[in-house]
Amino acid sequence: MDLTVLPVALGDYIGLSLVIFFIGVAGIALRRNPLIMLMSIELMWNAANLLFITFSRVYMNNAGHIFAFFVITVAAAEAAIGLAIVVVVFRNAKNVDVDDVRILRG
């Protein structure tokens, strides 16, 4: 393991990823707007991608790049489907609150 391949220390990348991830967690826990929640989920995906790429560079292995590519693909599909659901459910609503979604109950 050669830590000189990174221009910034490994701990800094891990710390940045943790900060980004917990901003996403706070967005999920504190906000009830579905668009903010989707953006928070995207932040959490991107924090994981940052770690995949970082450890891929440290260990000189391309597996992290491949995992990050798949995570980006899944995140794009999740965003498209999530936004479509939000638009359909809240088309006629004035207030957009996740707790008000009673349409999806059987």
Protein Blocks (a to p, Z undefined) as FASTA:
>chain_A
ZZklpmbdfklmmmmmmmmmmmmmmmmmmpccfklmmmmmmmmmmmmmmmmmmmmmmnop
aklmmmmmmmmmmmmmmmmmmmmmmmmmmmmpmbdcfklmmklpZZ
